[in-house]
């Protein structure tokens, strides 16, 4: 598969970022041709293919999807897929050969200047070609016009045979039982937690593809189940919704939405339709949905990038942790920014919050009335009681003094009793006890995607601590250290400010040098825990998680002897192995499990932790506006683009620039909007977009009125290529450029579409 070779190429490019060895010596003796001159770095096949895709108009994955749907309708997708696969394969082989020459020069200590920058740009071009070819090679999706449909997640593994491990079979059983459970949320959460724990302990040793797919499904289902109130049945859910609909409608909405999601997950169309009908009265008007969705997306980003500072005057205060993190996020490049998304995935995948130590609080299903209690002072509520003692003589109610002694003897003397309403008891809060000590490999082999994945796990833990501190929730401190051949000191993070500082430090200076010494790192962590045991009680219940690439042998006997003298301090060891397997670490985990301890060993290969996301993967369209459905009539307008793509797939030379009038509203939208998380261009990029729009106004005014729209599309694509702007960055500048960009855009639309 081309995608797999593309991933391997990404790993080789990451390796070239390491310092080159000294010139000369045995490393300088290499076989084959090295890259020495610009001619050795030329990529004519890839350059031609990239230029042709630009001329066709395939700028984003959404554009390729539109042309694929049109090709499927016309019966041309098969030939297109074969031709594009062949062109992408030729470009891939050409870039692989160029990378090989640069690698030989790097090993000789003489890397060509600027070679890595050129290869990185070429990789982005190749990624587009490979993704277009892979997209056309996928089987066509089944479309339907039904008003309501249950979308079934496609199975990525075969289920016609039992798993090789009984633990995986048990995890599948609990996951399937949880999927079919639509009423009892408490039991559903327990089943999902059990499945997640079994998969965590199992790692990826048995049925790797099957286990990873199941783990992703369980992680997503756990997140959905933990976000809704816990009920035990549908009847209890109905009582809970009736109880909260008036006082807390947002809680009732969450409960009904959770029921709708559970019904979709279980494939119960009747229940899902009923839940969706019940949700409609709680939804806002359609005019308000856009702003509410944008606010929800902003709130989800605030979980990582900090909250918007409150408006108001006053003296300038020092920046808060949230503001520092937001400043950091806007100063990162796209590759570093995507690490936040990876960290969010790691937080769910490795259970950063440790839900197994969380107590489930049942949802309120009936009105909690205050309980009256008797008080010794007068209140607005008074009743009468009887007594037979004299200790409440000041509250006696005497109707007949002659009967006082008789009433006391019979225990029927009336007394005044004052009552006061006591608030209903609140659910008891349980403090988490999930203290983890991360020991992170910082050797020279931990570079590229391995280092990004390692940093993302630590960032997820740091951000979880930061969010809890911001909300005023209880949390345990986090400990971590880096090691190579010299371990660093164990760092303790227990405040939001310190967590933000450590996140920024990980982005600025990600360590990767020296040799791997796992035994020394673990012994150093044990010593730090033993030394701090008396003054830091949290470390008495810590779990050590080692993140390494596994490229080192481990002295098991020395580690066993080091752990033994700690007495009551039992340290659990878990491991995340990136890239390479390590049998010694696996053996340590098996020993702990045999002794009844909780430990996991999870291995991820380089291919599994790689990603090659580029700006081509944006959901923006440049061929059709986003609000135009891909109907038969709309797709027919793109026939010239499909014909040009067929010429590219067949290798019949470079086609002419293709543009249709239907693309005008996609590239010059009336109300630009940007998807969340998209990089916003700086002032220079915005000014360049204003300049381009001004040039379009001048050129369009000289063109015939009936061709102004299509000519503007062609000229825009040319100018973007001249100044190195992708359509994604151009559209992002339109949405965030401010009044100058909007005024220039309005002039283009007024000139090309005066009656729209």
Residue, then its C-alpha position, 0 to 999 in steps of 0.5 A: x500500500x502506498x500509504x504504508x510506504x508514505x509513513x515509512x518515508x515520514x519516519x526517514x525524514x524525521x531521522x534526518x533531523x538529527x545532527x549529522x556525524x562527523x565527516x570522515x571515518x568509516x561512516x564516510x564510506x558509503x555505496x551508491x550515489x550521494x546527493x551533492x548538487x541541486x540536480x541530485x535533489x530534482x523531482x521532475x515526476x512529483x513536480x509535474x504531478x503536483x502542478x497537474x493536480x493544481x490545474x485540475x483543481x484538487x486542492x483539498x480532500x473535500x474536492x477529491x471526494x466530490x470528483x470521486x462521487x462524480x466518477x462513481x456516478x459516471x462509472x469512471x472511478x475504476x480507471x481513475x483509481x488505477x491511473x492515479x495509483x500508478x502516477x502516485x507510485x512513480x512519484x513515491x519511488x522518485x522521492x524515496x530515491x532522493x531521500x536515499x541519496x540524502x541519507x548517504x550524504x548525511x551518514x558521510x557527514x556532508x548533508x547538502x544544505x537546504x536538502x531537508x527543507x526541500x524534502x519536507x516540501x516535496x513530502x507535502x506534495x507527495x502526501x496529496x498525490x497518495x491521498x487522492x489515489x487512495x481516496x479513489x481506490x476506496x469502495x463506493x459508499x452506499x447512499x440512502x434517501x431515508x429520513x432516518x437511518x442508523x449508521x453502522x460503524x464499518x468493521x475493520x477486522x474479521x469477526x468470523x473467528x474467535x480471538x487468539x486470547x481469551x482476555x480479548x474475547x472477554x473484553x469483546x463480550x463486555x464491550x458488546x454487552x455495553x453497546x446493547x445496553x441502552x437503559x442502565x447507564x451505571x452497568x454500561x459504564x462498569x462494562x466499558x471500564x472492565x473492557x478498557x481495563x482488560x484491553x489495557x492489561x492485554x496491550x497489543x500482543x494478541x490480534x493486534x489490529x482487532x484489539x486496537x480497533x476495539x480499544x478505540x471503540x471502547x474509549x469513545x463509548x466510555x467518553x460518551x457514557x461518562x458525560x451523561x447522568x447515571x440512571x439504572x433504567x428507562x423508567x428512571x431516566x424518564x423520572x429524571x428528565x421530568x424532574x430536571x426539565x423545569x429546573x435544569x433543562x440542560x441536564x435533561x437535554x444531556x440525558x436525552x441526548x445520551x439516550x439517543x446516542x446509546x440507541x444509535x450505538x445499539x442499532x435501535x431505530x425505534x428508540x433513537x427516533x423517539x429520543x430524537x423527537x423528545x429532543x426537539x422541544x429542547x433545541x434552540x431555534x435554527x437561527x441560533x444553532x450556528x452561534x451555539x455550535x461555535x461557542x461549544x467548539x470554542x469551549x472545547x478548545x478552551x479545555x486545552x488553550x485556556x479560556x477567554x479573559x473576562x472583559x472589564x477595566x481595572x489594573x493590569x494583572x499578571x497573566x493567568x495560566x489560561x492566558x499563558x497557554x493561549x499565547x503558547x498555542x497561537x505561537x506554535x507552528x501547525x505541527x506543534x499545534x497538532x500535538x494538542x490533538x494527539x494529547x487529547x487522544x492520549x488522554x482518552x487512550x491511556x485513561x489519564x483520569x483513571x476512571x476506575x477509581x471514580x465513584x458513580x453518582x446516581x442522577x436525581x430521579x425525584x424531588x429532594x424535599x428538605x427534612x425538618x429538624x427540631x431547633x432550640x430557638x423560635x422559628x416560623x414553624x411551630x408544632x406541639x409535642x408531648x413530654x414527661x420531664x421538666x427539662x422543657x418547662x419553659x415551653x410548657x403549654x398549660x391549659x389546666x394547672x390542676x392536671x399538670x402533675x397528672x399529665x407529666x406522670x402520663x407523659x402527655x404534657x404538651x410543649x411547643x416545638x420549633x422546626x427548621x428545614x434542613x437542606x437535603x444531603x449532597x453527594x459525597x465527593x471522593x478524592x482521586x488516588x491515581x498518582x502517576x510517576x512518568x519516567x520518559x526516555x529522552x535518548x537519541x532514538x526517541x525522535x520524530x513521531x516517537x518524541x511527539x507521542x511521548x510528549x503528548x502523553x505527558x502534556x495530557x496529564x499536565x493539562x488534566x491537572x491544569x483543568x482540575x486546578x482551574x475548576x477548583x476540583x481536588x487533584x493529585x500532583x504529577x511527577x515526571x522525569x526524563x532519562x538517557x544515560x544520565x537521569x534527571x531529577x523527579x519534577x513535581x507539578x501541583x499547580x496550574x501555573x507550573x503545569x502551564x510552564x511545563x507544557x510550554x517547556x515541552x514544546x520549546x525544548x523536547x529532549x532527545x540525545x544520549x543513550x538509553x539506560x532503562x535500568x538506571x532510570x528505574x533505579x533513579x525513580x525508585x531512589x527518588x520515591x524512597x527519598x521523598x516518601x517521608x515528606x511527600x505522602x502521595x508517592x506512597x501510592x504512586x504508579x511508575x509509567x515508563x515511556x521508552x522505545x525499548x532499545x536497551x536490555x534491562x537488569x531484572x535482578x537488579x530492579x527486583x533487589x532495588x524494589x524489595x527493601x521498600x517494605x510496605x511501599x509497593x511500586x507498580x510498574x507499567x510500560x508504554x513501548x514506542x517503536x521497538x518491543x522489549x521482552x524484559x519489560x514485558x516480563x516485569x509486567x507479567x510478574x506483577x500481574x501474577x502477584x495480583x498487581x495492576x500493570x500494563x505493557x502496551x507497544x505501538x509500532x512506528x507505523x501506528x504512531x505516525x501521522x502525515x496530516x497536511x493542509x490537504x486534509x481540510x474539510x473545506x471545498x474549493x470546487x463547490x460551496x460548503x452549503x451546496x449539497x452534492x446532488x447529481x445536478x451540482x456534480x454535473x457542473x464539475x464534469x470539466x474537472x473530472x475530464x482533466x483528472x482523467x487526463x492526469x491519471x492517463x498521463x496525457x500531458x499537463x491539462x489546461x487550467x480548469x475552472x467552472x463558475x460553480x466554484x466562485x461561491x466556494x472561493x469567494x464566499x459571501x460569509x466566510x467561516x473557518x473550522x475550529x483549530x485552523x491556523x490563522x495567517x499572520x498580518x503578512x498573509x492577510x495583507x497578501x490576500x488583500x493585495x490578491x483580491x485587489x488585483x482580481x478586481x482590476x483584472x475582472x473589470x477588464x474581462x467580459x461580464x459573462x466570464x468574470x466569475x470563471x476568470x477570477x477563479x483561474x486567476x486566484x488559483x494562479x496567484x495563490x501558487x505564485x505566492x505559496x498560499x494554499x486555498x486553506x490558508x486563503x480561506x482562513x484569511x478571509x474568515x479572520x482578516x477583518x474589515x480590509x479583507x471583507x471590503x476587498x471580497x465584497x468588491x470582487x463579488x459585486x463585480x463578478x456577481x452583481x445580481x446575487 
